Amino acid sequence: MMTPPMLKRLKIQIKDFVRFNPAVRNFLASYILLQARRVQTAKSGDAVRIIQKLCQAARLAATDSMMLKAEAAIARQVSAIDPQQIPWGKFLPDFGSNRINKAIVLKRYVSAREKGVVFVSFDNQMARLANGTDLRQFAERYTLVLSPQWSPPHTVASYLFPLLYPDHIFCLISNLRDLGHFPRINDKYRMVPLYASNWVDPHKYSPVNFTEKDIDIFMLANFAQYKRHHALFAALRDLPRNYRVVLVGRRESGRSKESLLNEAEAFGVRDRFEIRENVSDEELQNTLVRAKTSLILSRREGSCVAVVESMFANTPVGVYEDAEVGSRVFVNEHTGRLLRRRDLAGQLKDFVDSSAKYEPRRWVMENGVSCIASSQVLNDVLKQSALNTGGEWSEDIATLRWRPNPQYCDPCEAGRLRSSYEDIERRCNITIGEMA
């Protein structure tokens, strides 16, 4: 007879299986496509509602063929849209705000032949840019750079914003596959192979000697289900009781610290780890450098900045070998371990035991993963594009870092570029970033 904890564990594991099983994902995507074909659209609002569902099908798709079917269905609905009649407010939360928090001005407007540069992270912020903004005037004076939130990137905003925007959009990636996704969504996207995790500031982390590392396993992740803390809880049952395990995160999708503790109780490991919620950046950085290993157990998400933050803290990272997580490309024999889903406990014990051999910080510094090198890459792409199209380039962009929103590496840049924030607010009716 199953006990309540056993039933709860089973429920968690079944839900996880259903969420990530390829056959289940494709079945759900097919069902959404079938339902969408039965709906007749008469106006833009109906088409947008269907696009929203079809984007869900694209994100569920577990095979390329299913993805292409979903994209074809979305394209048919997009063709029926009147861009001037898009009811943004019905589909995006807090759409009425004219402030784009996750944005920053990287370069001032110089002249008609030398535009400024504005960096916007996440597509819901891009949608806000469409709200009451003079997009034509904005595009005449500034080049737009977008950093997507998730992969696959199929959302209402990623499809419909380019219909309104009068120029091309430089777009970063969350996964290498985005290099193909975005151009199929709209040919206005110009891809830049940089991740959200490319903007970590190495100066924020002061690594310690291995002898000072007193945390065996560290996990930096919000408390949403897709972060899969339960996989660690299951592994803890078979790991040494003297391991010090620390979890740091924040509320997400209605799940709190208590949600994780309740899950851990079902696995019988509620007392086997420390959990901290909403810590300061300083506490996070000081804790991360003292960890022997770091874990990300997601099966699917966007870039995942925590992976590279761990590496700059000189803490090797464990990620599933088949995880659809963009920053997995940075995990190698120098920076961490690619994990299999079977016998996670055994792999983690070996990872902790061998953690002294890794040199993740050296590798990311030598291979240009930092915000400093990435800013130069972005600058070179934007400069070459401007020159190729008859523009000028007399000033470089400011060096960008990300924690947790876009920021300047050099605080002095804020004062130098303040007039650009005022220019955008006055001309385009939109407030950029937190400092404006």
C-alpha positions as CSV (number, residue, x, y, z in Angstrom):
1,M,0.0,0.0,0.0
2,M,1.4,3.4,-1.0
3,T,1.9,6.0,1.6
4,P,1.1,9.7,1.1
5,P,4.7,10.6,0.5
6,M,5.0,7.8,-2.1
7,L,1.9,9.0,-3.9
8,K,3.2,12.6,-3.9
9,R,6.5,11.4,-5.4
10,L,4.7,9.4,-8.0
11,K,2.5,12.4,-9.0
12,I,5.6,14.7,-9.3
13,Q,7.4,12.1,-11.5
14,I,4.4,11.4,-13.7
15,K,3.8,15.1,-14.3
16,D,7.4,15.6,-15.2
17,F,7.3,12.6,-17.6
18,V,4.2,14.0,-19.3
19,R,5.7,17.5,-19.5
20,F,8.9,16.4,-21.4
21,N,8.0,13.1,-23.2
22,P,8.5,13.7,-27.0
23,A,5.5,11.6,-27.9
24,V,3.2,13.5,-25.5
25,R,4.5,16.8,-26.7
26,N,3.9,16.0,-30.3
27,F,0.4,14.7,-29.6
28,L,-0.5,17.9,-27.8
29,A,0.9,20.0,-30.6
30,S,-1.1,18.0,-33.2
31,Y,-4.3,18.5,-31.2
32,I,-3.8,22.2,-31.0
33,L,-3.2,22.3,-34.8
34,L,-6.3,20.3,-35.4
35,Q,-8.4,22.6,-33.3
36,A,-7.0,25.7,-34.9
37,R,-7.9,24.4,-38.4
38,R,-11.6,24.2,-37.3
39,V,-11.7,27.9,-36.3
40,Q,-12.7,30.5,-38.9
41,T,-11.2,33.9,-38.3
42,A,-13.2,37.1,-39.1
43,K,-11.0,39.8,-37.5
44,S,-7.5,40.4,-36.2
45,G,-8.4,39.7,-32.6
46,D,-9.5,36.2,-33.5
47,A,-6.4,35.5,-35.6
48,V,-4.1,36.7,-32.7
49,R,-5.9,34.4,-30.3
50,I,-5.3,31.5,-32.7
51,I,-1.7,32.5,-33.2
52,Q,-1.2,32.4,-29.4
53,K,-2.4,28.8,-29.3
54,L,-0.3,27.9,-32.4
55,C,2.8,29.3,-30.8
56,Q,2.1,27.0,-27.9
57,A,2.1,24.1,-30.4
58,A,5.4,25.2,-31.8
59,R,7.0,25.3,-28.4
60,L,5.6,21.9,-27.6
61,A,6.9,20.4,-30.9
62,A,9.4,17.6,-30.3
63,T,10.5,17.1,-33.9
64,D,11.5,19.4,-36.8
65,S,8.5,18.2,-38.9
66,M,6.0,19.1,-36.2
67,M,7.7,22.5,-35.7
68,L,7.4,23.2,-39.4
69,K,3.8,22.3,-39.4
70,A,3.1,24.7,-36.5
71,E,5.1,27.4,-38.2
72,A,3.1,27.0,-41.4
73,A,-0.2,27.3,-39.5
74,I,1.1,30.4,-37.7
75,A,2.1,32.0,-41.0
76,R,-1.4,31.5,-42.4
77,Q,-2.9,33.3,-39.5
78,V,-0.3,36.1,-39.6
79,S,-1.2,36.8,-43.2
80,A,-4.8,37.5,-42.0
81,I,-3.6,40.1,-39.5
82,D,-4.1,43.9,-39.9
83,P,-1.0,45.2,-38.0
84,Q,-2.8,48.4,-37.0
85,Q,-5.6,46.4,-35.4
86,I,-3.6,44.1,-33.1
87,P,-5.3,44.1,-29.7
88,W,-2.0,43.8,-27.7
89,G,-3.7,44.5,-24.4
90,K,-5.7,41.3,-24.5
91,F,-2.7,39.0,-24.8
92,L,0.1,40.6,-22.7
93,P,0.1,41.3,-19.0
94,D,0.6,44.9,-17.8
95,F,0.5,46.1,-21.4
96,G,-0.6,49.6,-20.4
97,S,2.8,50.5,-19.0
98,N,5.0,52.7,-21.3
99,R,8.2,51.7,-19.4
100,I,10.5,49.0,-20.8
101,N,12.3,47.9,-17.7
102,K,14.6,45.4,-19.3
103,A,16.2,47.7,-21.7
104,I,19.2,50.0,-22.0
105,V,20.6,52.6,-24.4
106,L,24.0,51.3,-25.6
107,K,24.8,54.2,-28.0
108,R,23.5,57.7,-28.5
109,Y,21.9,59.0,-31.7
110,V,24.7,60.9,-33.5
111,S,23.2,61.8,-36.9
112,A,20.9,60.7,-39.6
113,R,23.7,58.5,-40.9
114,E,24.8,57.2,-37.5
115,K,22.0,55.8,-35.3
116,G,22.0,55.1,-31.7
117,V,21.5,51.6,-30.3
118,V,18.8,50.3,-27.8
119,F,19.0,46.9,-26.3
120,V,15.7,45.2,-25.2
121,S,15.6,41.9,-23.4
122,F,12.6,39.6,-23.7
123,D,9.8,39.7,-26.2
124,N,7.1,41.0,-23.9
125,Q,9.2,44.1,-23.5
126,M,9.3,44.3,-27.3
127,A,5.6,44.2,-27.4
128,R,5.4,47.2,-25.0
129,L,7.5,49.1,-27.5
130,A,4.5,48.9,-29.9
131,N,2.2,50.5,-27.3
132,G,1.7,54.1,-28.3
133,T,5.2,54.5,-29.5
134,D,6.2,56.3,-32.7
135,L,8.0,53.3,-34.1
136,R,9.0,55.0,-37.3
137,Q,10.8,57.8,-35.5
138,F,12.3,55.3,-33.1
139,A,13.7,53.2,-36.0
140,E,15.0,56.3,-37.8
141,R,17.1,57.2,-34.8
142,Y,18.0,53.9,-33.1
143,T,19.0,50.4,-34.0
144,L,17.0,47.8,-32.0
145,V,18.8,44.8,-30.5
146,L,16.6,42.1,-29.0
147,S,17.5,39.3,-26.5
148,P,14.8,36.6,-26.5
149,Q,13.6,35.0,-23.3
150,W,13.0,31.4,-24.2
151,S,13.6,28.8,-26.8
152,P,11.8,28.0,-29.0
153,P,11.0,31.7,-29.3
154,H,7.5,31.4,-30.8
155,T,5.3,34.0,-29.2
156,V,2.6,36.5,-30.3
157,A,5.1,39.3,-29.9
158,S,8.0,37.7,-31.8
159,Y,5.6,37.2,-34.8
160,L,3.6,40.4,-34.7
161,F,6.0,43.1,-33.6
162,P,8.0,42.9,-36.9
163,L,4.8,43.6,-38.8
164,L,4.8,47.0,-37.2
165,Y,8.5,47.7,-37.0
166,P,9.8,49.5,-40.1
167,D,13.4,48.3,-39.9
168,H,15.3,45.1,-39.3
169,I,15.9,43.9,-35.7
170,F,19.2,42.5,-34.5
171,C,18.4,39.4,-32.4
172,L,20.5,37.4,-30.0
173,I,19.7,33.7,-29.3
174,S,18.7,31.5,-26.4
175,N,19.7,28.3,-28.2
176,L,21.7,27.6,-31.4
177,R,18.5,26.5,-33.1
178,D,17.2,30.0,-32.8
179,L,19.6,30.9,-35.7
180,G,17.0,29.1,-37.8
181,H,13.9,29.8,-35.9
182,F,13.9,33.6,-36.0
183,P,14.5,34.1,-39.8
184,R,11.6,31.7,-40.4
185,I,9.4,33.8,-38.1
186,N,10.2,37.0,-40.0
187,D,13.0,38.0,-42.3
188,K,13.5,41.3,-40.5
189,Y,15.5,39.5,-37.8
190,R,19.3,39.7,-38.1
191,M,20.8,37.0,-36.0
192,V,23.8,37.6,-33.6
193,P,25.1,34.3,-32.1
194,L,25.3,35.6,-28.5
195,Y,23.3,34.3,-25.5
196,A,21.8,36.1,-22.5
197,S,24.6,34.3,-20.6
198,N,27.2,36.1,-22.7
199,W,26.8,39.2,-20.5
200,V,28.2,38.0,-17.2
201,D,30.6,40.5,-15.6
202,P,33.7,38.5,-14.5
203,H,34.7,41.3,-12.1
204,K,31.7,40.5,-9.9
205,Y,33.2,37.1,-8.8
206,S,36.3,36.7,-6.7
207,P,37.1,33.0,-6.7
208,V,38.5,31.3,-3.6
209,N,41.0,28.5,-3.2
210,F,39.5,25.0,-3.5
211,T,40.3,24.4,0.2
212,E,37.9,27.2,1.1
213,K,35.0,25.7,-0.8
214,D,32.6,24.4,1.9
215,I,29.5,23.8,-0.2
216,D,29.3,20.4,-2.1
217,I,26.3,21.1,-4.3
218,F,24.9,24.5,-5.2
219,M,21.7,25.2,-7.3
220,L,20.8,28.6,-8.5
221,A,17.3,28.4,-10.0
222,N,13.9,30.0,-9.5
223,F,11.2,27.9,-7.9
224,A,9.2,27.1,-11.1
225,Q,8.5,23.4,-11.9
226,Y,10.6,23.5,-15.1
227,K,13.8,23.9,-13.0
228,R,13.1,20.4,-11.7
229,H,14.4,20.6,-8.1
230,H,12.7,17.3,-7.5
231,A,15.4,15.5,-9.5
232,L,18.0,16.7,-7.0
233,F,15.7,15.7,-4.1
234,A,15.5,12.1,-5.5
235,A,19.3,12.0,-5.9
236,L,19.8,13.3,-2.3
237,R,18.3,10.0,-1.0
238,D,21.4,8.2,-2.2
239,L,24.1,10.8,-1.5
240,P,26.2,11.1,1.6
241,R,24.3,12.8,4.5
242,N,27.3,15.0,5.2
243,Y,27.1,16.8,1.9
244,R,26.3,20.4,2.3
245,V,23.7,21.4,-0.4
246,V,22.5,25.0,-0.9
247,L,19.6,26.2,-3.0
248,V,19.1,29.8,-3.9
249,G,16.1,31.2,-5.9
250,R,13.0,33.2,-6.0
251,R,9.2,32.7,-6.3
252,E,8.0,31.9,-9.8
253,S,4.7,30.7,-11.3
254,G,3.0,30.7,-7.9
255,R,5.7,28.4,-6.3
256,S,7.6,29.5,-3.2
257,K,10.3,28.2,-0.9
258,E,7.6,26.3,0.9
259,S,6.6,24.5,-2.3
260,L,10.1,23.1,-2.6
261,L,10.2,22.1,1.0
262,N,6.9,20.2,0.6
263,E,8.3,18.4,-2.5
264,A,11.5,17.6,-0.6
265,E,9.5,16.1,2.3
266,A,7.8,13.7,-0.2
267,F,11.3,12.4,-1.0
268,G,12.3,12.3,2.6
269,V,15.1,14.9,2.3
270,R,13.5,18.1,3.7
271,D,16.4,18.4,6.2
272,R,19.2,17.7,3.8
273,F,19.7,21.2,2.3
274,E,19.6,24.9,2.9
275,I,17.3,27.0,0.9
276,R,17.5,30.8,0.5
277,E,15.0,33.1,-1.2
278,N,15.6,36.5,-2.8
279,V,19.2,36.9,-1.7
280,S,21.2,40.0,-2.6
281,D,23.7,39.8,-5.5
282,E,26.6,40.1,-3.1
283,E,25.4,37.1,-1.0
284,L,24.7,35.1,-4.2
285,Q,28.2,35.8,-5.5
286,N,29.9,35.0,-2.2
287,T,28.0,31.8,-1.9
288,L,28.6,30.6,-5.4
289,V,32.4,30.9,-5.3
290,R,32.4,28.6,-2.2
291,A,30.6,25.8,-4.0
292,K,32.5,22.8,-5.3
293,T,29.8,22.0,-7.9
294,S,26.7,23.8,-9.4
295,L,23.7,22.2,-10.9
296,I,21.0,23.1,-13.5
297,L,18.5,20.3,-13.9
298,S,16.1,21.9,-16.4
299,R,15.3,19.8,-19.4
300,R,14.2,22.8,-21.5
301,E,14.5,26.6,-21.1
302,G,16.2,29.6,-22.6
303,S,19.9,30.5,-22.3
304,C,20.2,30.1,-18.5
305,V,22.6,32.7,-17.2
306,A,23.2,30.8,-14.0
307,V,25.4,28.3,-15.9
308,V,27.9,30.9,-16.9
309,E,27.7,32.8,-13.6
310,S,28.9,29.6,-12.0
311,M,31.8,29.3,-14.4
312,F,33.0,32.8,-13.7
313,A,32.8,32.0,-10.0
314,N,35.1,29.1,-10.8
315,T,32.5,26.6,-9.9
316,P,32.0,23.7,-12.4
317,V,28.4,23.1,-13.6
318,G,26.5,19.9,-14.2
319,V,23.8,20.0,-17.0
320,Y,21.9,17.2,-18.6
321,E,23.6,16.1,-21.8
322,D,20.3,16.3,-23.8
323,A,19.0,19.5,-22.1
324,E,17.5,22.0,-24.5
325,V,19.3,24.8,-22.6
326,G,21.4,27.3,-24.6
327,S,24.3,27.6,-22.2
328,R,24.9,23.8,-22.4
329,V,27.3,24.7,-25.3
330,F,29.7,26.1,-22.7
331,V,29.9,22.9,-20.6
332,N,32.9,20.8,-21.4
333,E,35.8,18.9,-19.7
334,H,37.2,22.2,-18.4
335,T,33.9,23.8,-17.2
336,G,31.7,21.0,-15.9
337,R,29.9,17.8,-16.6
338,L,27.2,16.7,-18.9
339,L,24.9,14.4,-16.9
340,R,22.8,11.4,-17.9
341,R,19.3,11.1,-16.4
342,R,20.0,7.6,-15.0
343,D,21.9,7.3,-11.7
344,L,22.1,11.0,-11.1
345,A,23.2,10.4,-7.5
346,G,26.2,8.3,-8.6
347,Q,27.2,11.0,-11.1
348,L,26.9,13.8,-8.6
349,K,29.1,11.9,-6.1
350,D,31.8,11.5,-8.7
351,F,31.4,15.2,-9.8
352,V,31.9,16.4,-6.2
353,D,34.8,14.1,-5.7
354,S,36.6,15.3,-8.9
355,S,35.5,18.9,-8.7
356,A,39.0,20.2,-7.9
357,K,40.2,19.3,-11.4
358,Y,38.0,21.8,-13.3
359,E,39.0,25.3,-14.3
360,P,35.8,26.9,-15.6
361,R,36.8,30.5,-15.0
362,R,40.0,30.2,-16.9
363,W,38.1,28.6,-19.9
364,V,35.4,31.2,-20.2
365,M,37.9,34.0,-19.8
366,E,40.1,32.6,-22.5
367,N,37.3,31.8,-24.9
368,G,35.6,35.2,-24.9
369,V,32.4,34.4,-23.0
370,S,32.4,37.5,-20.7
371,C,30.4,40.6,-21.1
372,I,33.5,42.5,-22.2
373,A,34.3,40.2,-25.2
374,S,30.6,39.9,-26.1
375,S,30.1,43.6,-26.1
376,Q,32.9,43.8,-28.6
377,V,31.4,41.1,-30.8
378,L,28.0,42.9,-30.8
379,N,29.7,46.2,-31.5
380,D,31.5,44.8,-34.5
381,V,28.3,43.3,-35.9
382,L,26.4,46.6,-35.6
383,K,29.3,48.6,-37.0
384,Q,29.8,46.4,-40.0
385,S,26.1,46.5,-40.8
386,A,26.0,50.3,-40.5
387,L,28.9,50.7,-42.8
388,N,27.6,48.1,-45.3
389,T,24.3,50.1,-45.6
390,G,26.0,53.4,-46.2
391,G,25.9,54.6,-42.6
392,E,28.7,55.9,-40.4
393,W,30.3,54.6,-37.1
394,S,32.3,57.1,-35.1
395,E,31.4,55.8,-31.6
396,D,31.3,52.3,-30.1
397,I,28.5,50.9,-27.9
398,A,28.8,50.9,-24.1
399,T,30.0,47.7,-22.5
400,L,26.9,45.8,-21.4
401,R,26.5,43.4,-18.5
402,W,23.3,41.6,-17.3
403,R,22.4,41.0,-13.6
404,P,19.4,40.6,-13.6
405,N,18.5,43.4,-16.1
406,P,20.8,45.0,-18.7
407,Q,23.3,47.4,-17.0
408,Y,26.4,49.4,-17.8
409,C,29.7,47.8,-16.8
410,D,31.0,51.3,-16.3
411,P,28.5,53.3,-14.2
412,C,29.8,56.6,-15.8
413,E,28.1,55.6,-19.0
414,A,24.7,56.2,-17.4
415,G,25.4,59.9,-17.1
416,R,27.0,60.2,-20.6
417,L,23.9,58.6,-22.2
418,R,21.2,60.2,-20.1
419,S,20.2,62.6,-22.9
420,S,19.4,59.6,-25.1
421,Y,16.8,58.4,-22.6
422,E,15.2,61.8,-22.5
423,D,15.3,61.9,-26.3
424,I,13.4,58.6,-26.7
425,E,10.8,59.6,-24.0
426,R,10.2,62.9,-25.7
427,R,10.0,61.7,-29.3
428,C,8.7,58.2,-28.9
429,N,6.5,58.2,-25.8
430,I,8.4,55.3,-24.2
431,T,10.6,55.2,-21.1
432,I,13.7,53.0,-21.5
433,G,15.1,51.2,-18.5
434,E,15.2,51.8,-14.8
435,M,17.4,54.9,-14.7
436,A,15.2,57.1,-17.0
